[in-house]
Amino acid sequence: MSRSVSTWSYRPGEWVAIFGAATTLLLPDSEKQRAAQLWELVDGGAGFDATLDQVLAPGLSVLPAFVLIGTGEGPTKVIVRGAGVRATLTTNDESVELDGSTVTTWVERTLEGVTALTVSVGGAGADGPDYLIDGGLVRVARIDLPPHAAPGAAEAAPGAAEAAPVVAVVEAVPEAVPEAVPEAVTGADAEGPATEVFSIDEPSPLDDEADTSSVSPPGFDPMPEDGPAQDASGMVWASDAPPAPPMAPPLAPPFPGAVAVPDDHDGMTRAGAAGDDVGPTPPGIPGQPPAPSVTRPVATLVISNGESVEVDRVVLIGRAPEARRFTATEQPRLVTVPSALHEISSTHIEVRPGSGADHGSAVVTDMGSTNGTVLVQPGLEPEELQPGIAVQLIPGAIINLGDGVTIQVMNP
């Protein structure tokens, strides 16, 4: 088989499959512990013979079924053992069928020039959808190399290429933004100071009919009719007049009868240099909760059903996840996974960006699930998560929820 082909396809099922660079190993659900022990060996690139030695180390009598495939240098090697386990090897000249239920030990075959390889272990999911995988540990019912082509997949590719020119149209949007910025601060170019004075005799400073032509107090020039005004917030606004020179403070009390001149300012734009602090962020729309807190993704979760989820906030995963104890600013992402046998709890686990010593990584917490959660981390022994105890996740880790659902942790 061509060594340029390294991507398999699989259909989710009950068996555990480990995809390595040179070998692929399939074990039944009863051998989860052994699969966890052999994962590092296969993932590290061990060859066919070295992997077979470790598979048979505990004895053949305690291993009811398995499949071992060698796709490294040289011919393709396949071993199948167990009821319902079948493999099909296709070359340019022939198609070879292997059935593991016909012998008491195993069936082994070595072939040159294999162009396609299919292994079926039966059980639920054998007729389900196909997903791609380059390496890792997942639950399977069937695997194919090269990947099994789903109907309509070839037609979808040209459509994706045709959509590419649309991106060029979207790029034109940011160019219009700078043009609107100067218009938003019209009237704020001049920085001439203005002082508001109120009439002692008049109760309201907003009397439109007040006499603005009165003599100004000492030290002040006559106030222009369209001069700057001050809004109710106390902020002074500048007009379009050229900047006035600094003035000395008045030596006499405000002259009675002088009032502020109202204008048509919108009350929101303020004068000042670009980059000045413009105050706190305005509140959102009344009646709507604030947007949830989102950070840069620290990991990507690849679920065995093919779904990928970025960990940029709290992620709750389960059969029917609910977010009850979170505030409006910390709304988590809810991810529903299938559970035909109801082995997975409604809210099974929580994955969130870590903090403190775990900053920059994702952490997983069992939310008190009924059947528990098994975590397999690269280079570490498998562990069962303790409810409520957060554990830092290493890229390449596998989270097993049960019921055939696994989650692989990848770099973002």
Residue pairs with C-beta under 8 A, 6 or more apart in sequence:
1 71
1 76
1 113
1 114
1 115
1 117
1 145
2 115
3 71
3 73
5 145
5 146
6 21
6 134
7 132
7 133
7 134
7 146
7 147
8 19
8 24
8 132
8 133
8 134
8 143
8 144
8 145
8 147
9 130
9 131
9 132
9 133
9 143
9 144
9 145
9 146
9 147
9 148
10 17
10 130
10 131
10 133
10 138
10 140
10 142
10 143
10 144
11 125
11 126
11 127
11 128
11 129
11 130
11 131
11 140
11 141
11 142
11 143
12 125
12 128
12 131
12 138
12 139
12 140
12 141
12 304
12 305
12 404
12 405
13 121
13 123
13 124
13 125
13 126
13 128
13 139
13 140
13 141
13 142
13 404
14 28
14 29
14 121
14 123
14 124
14 125
14 139
14 141
14 404
15 26
15 27
15 28
15 29
15 121
15 123
15 139
15 140
15 141
16 26
16 27
16 28
16 29
16 31
16 32
16 35
16 137
16 138
16 139
16 140
17 24
17 25
17 26
17 137
17 138
17 139
17 140
17 143
18 24
18 25
18 26
18 27
18 35
18 38
18 39
18 42
18 43
18 136
18 137
19 42
19 133
19 134
19 135
19 136
19 137
19 138
20 42
20 43
20 44
20 45
20 46
20 51
20 135
21 45
21 72
21 135
22 45
22 46
22 47
22 48
22 70
22 71
22 72
23 42
23 46
23 47
23 48
23 51
23 68
23 69
23 70
23 71
23 72
24 42
24 67
24 68
24 69
24 71
24 143
25 35
25 38
25 42
25 51
25 55
25 66
25 67
25 68
25 69
26 66
26 67
26 68
26 119
26 121
26 140
26 143
27 34
27 35
27 38
27 65
27 66
28 64
28 65
28 66
28 82
28 121
30 64
31 63
31 66
32 374
32 400
33 382
34 55
34 58
34 63
35 137
36 374
36 376
36 381
36 382
38 51
38 54
38 55
39 137
39 376
39 398
40 378
40 379
41 50
41 51
41 54
42 51
43 135
43 136
43 137
43 378
43 396
46 54
47 70
47 72
48 68
48 70
48 72
48 77
51 68
52 68
52 79
55 63
55 66
55 68
56 63
60 105
63 81
64 81
64 82
65 81
65 82
65 83
65 85
65 100
65 121
66 79
66 81
66 82
66 106
67 78
67 79
67 80
67 81
67 85
67 87
67 100
67 119
67 121
68 77
68 78
68 79
69 76
69 77
69 78
69 79
69 117
69 119
70 76
70 77
70 78
71 117
71 145
75 110
75 111
75 112
75 114
76 89
76 110
76 111
76 112
76 114
76 117
77 108
77 109
77 110
78 87
78 89
78 98
78 108
78 109
78 110
78 117
78 119
79 106
79 107
79 108
80 86
80 87
80 98
80 99
80 100
80 106
80 107
80 119
81 100
81 103
81 105
81 106
81 107
82 100
82 101
82 121
83 100
83 101
84 100
84 101
84 121
84 122
84 123
85 99
85 100
85 101
85 119
85 120
85 121
85 122
86 97
86 98
86 99
86 100
86 119
86 120
87 97
87 98
87 100
87 117
87 118
87 119
87 120
88 95
88 96
88 97
88 98
88 116
88 117
88 118
88 119
89 95
89 96
89 98
89 109
89 111
89 114
89 116
89 117
90 96
90 114
90 115
90 116
90 117
91 111
91 112
91 113
91 114
91 115
92 113
92 115
93 113
96 109
96 111
98 107
98 109
99 107
100 106
100 107
116 144
116 145
116 146
117 144
117 145
118 142
118 143
118 144
118 148
119 142
119 143
120 126
120 141
120 142
121 140
121 141
121 142
122 141
123 141
124 141
124 340
124 404
125 140
125 141
125 142
125 404
126 141
126 142
128 141
129 150
129 306
130 144
130 147
130 148
130 150
131 304
131 305
131 306
132 147
136 396
136 398
136 408
137 376
137 398
137 406
137 408
138 304
138 406
138 408
139 304
139 404
139 405
139 406
184 269
185 269
186 269
187 237
187 238
187 239
187 240
187 265
187 269
188 237
188 238
188 269
188 270
188 271
188 272
189 238
189 240
190 238
190 239
190 240
190 241
190 242
190 243
190 271
191 238
191 243
191 271
192 228
192 238
192 239
192 241
192 242
192 243
192 244
193 236
193 244
193 246
193 247
194 227
194 228
194 229
194 230
194 236
194 237
194 238
195 236
196 205
196 229
196 230
196 236
196 260
197 217
197 254
197 255
197 258
197 259
197 260
198 205
198 254
198 259
198 260
199 205
199 207
199 210
199 256
199 257
199 258
199 259
200 256
201 256
201 257
202 210
202 257
202 259
205 259
205 260
206 259
206 260
206 262
207 259
208 262
210 257
210 258
210 259
211 257
212 223
212 225
212 258
212 259
212 261
213 222
214 255
214 257
214 258
215 222
215 255
216 222
216 223
216 255
216 258
217 250
217 252
217 253
217 254
217 255
217 258
218 250
218 251
218 252
219 247
219 248
219 249
219 250
219 251
219 252
220 247
220 250
223 258
223 261
224 241
225 261
226 239
226 261
226 263
227 239
227 241
227 261
228 236
228 237
228 238
228 239
228 263
229 237
229 260
229 261
229 262
229 263
229 265
230 236
230 237
230 260
231 237
231 265
231 267
232 267
233 267
235 270
236 271
237 263
237 265
237 269
237 270
237 271
238 271
239 263
270 278
284 290
284 291
289 328
289 329
289 331
290 328
290 329
291 329
292 313
292 329
292 330
292 331
292 332
293 313
293 329
293 330
294 312
294 313
295 312
295 313
295 353
296 312
296 412
297 310
297 311
297 312
297 412
298 311
298 312
298 353
298 354
298 360
298 361
298 362
298 412
299 310
299 311
299 351
299 361
299 362
299 393
299 395
299 409
299 410
299 411
299 412
300 308
300 309
300 310
300 311
300 409
300 410
300 411
300 412
301 308
301 309
301 310
301 311
301 315
301 317
301 335
301 351
301 407
301 408
301 409
301 410
302 308
302 407
302 408
302 409
302 410
303 309
303 317
303 335
303 337
303 405
303 406
303 407
304 404
304 405
304 406
304 407
304 408
305 337
305 338
305 405
307 335
309 315
309 333
309 335
310 412
311 351
311 352
311 353
311 362
311 412
312 353
313 330
313 331
313 332
313 333
313 352
313 353
314 326
314 330
314 332
314 333
314 350
314 351
314 352
315 332
315 333
315 335
315 350
315 351
315 352
316 322
316 323
316 332
316 333
316 334
316 335
316 347
316 349
316 350
316 367
317 335
317 337
317 347
317 348
317 349
317 350
317 351
317 401
317 407
318 335
318 336
318 337
318 344
318 345
318 346
318 347
318 348
318 349
318 367
318 369
319 336
319 337
319 338
319 339
319 342
319 344
319 345
319 346
319 348
320 336
320 346
320 347
321 334
321 335
321 336
321 346
321 347
321 348
322 334
322 346
322 347
323 331
323 332
323 334
326 332
332 350
332 352
337 344
337 348
337 401
337 405
338 403
338 405
339 402
339 403
339 405
340 403
340 404
341 403
342 403
343 370
343 371
343 401
343 402
343 403
344 369
344 371
344 401
344 402
344 403
344 405
345 367
345 368
345 369
345 370
345 371
347 367
348 366
348 367
348 369
348 373
348 401
349 364
349 365
349 366
349 367
349 369
349 373
349 385
349 399
349 401
350 364
350 365
350 367
351 362
351 363
351 364
351 365
351 393
352 362
352 363
352 365
353 359
353 361
353 362
353 363
354 360
354 361
354 362
354 363
354 390
354 392
358 390
358 392
361 392
361 393
362 392
362 393
362 409
363 390
363 391
363 392
363 393
364 373
364 375
364 385
364 390
364 391
364 393
364 399
365 385
365 388
365 389
365 390
365 391
366 372
366 373
366 385
366 386
366 387
366 388
366 389
367 387
367 388
368 387
368 388
369 387
369 401
371 402
372 384
372 385
372 402
373 384
373 385
373 399
373 400
373 401
373 402
374 382
374 383
374 384
374 385
374 399
374 400
375 382
375 383
375 384
375 385
375 391
375 393
375 397
375 398
375 399
375 400
376 382
376 397
376 398
376 400
377 383
377 393
377 394
377 396
377 397
378 394
378 395
378 396
378 397
379 394
380 394
383 391
385 391
393 399
393 409
394 409
395 409
395 410
395 411
396 408
396 409
396 410
397 408
397 409
398 406
398 407
398 408
398 409
399 406
399 407
399 408
399 409
400 406
401 407
